[in-house]
Amino acid sequence: MDRLAGGHRRGGPGVVPASVAERIVHSSAGQMLGQAMLGLAQVFYGPKEEEVIIVAEGNSDPYDDEPFAVRLDPDHPEHSTIVFRSP
């Protein structure tokens, strides 16, 4: 096992957190404080509303309903076309 500065070991079950903040976050008191803060945020601001995204596949090209079609040629811009469909 590798030894770091100060005699601490790297890896394994006896890993010492790198900073004071990590020691506090990983302690049971830090966990309780964090959960209490999340609970208070829900009390004051309400539960977080997550946006629901629904994806549905259609059987046609989504641009078939457009009154025009644009075909861009990035390699040769002069070959780009716009086609207007009659109603």
Buried (B, 14 or more C-beta within 10 A) or exposed (E): EEEEEEEEEEEEEEEEEEEEEEEBEEEEEBEEEEEEEEEEEEEEEEEEEEEEEEEEEEEEEEEEEEEEEEEEEEEEEEEEEEEEEEE
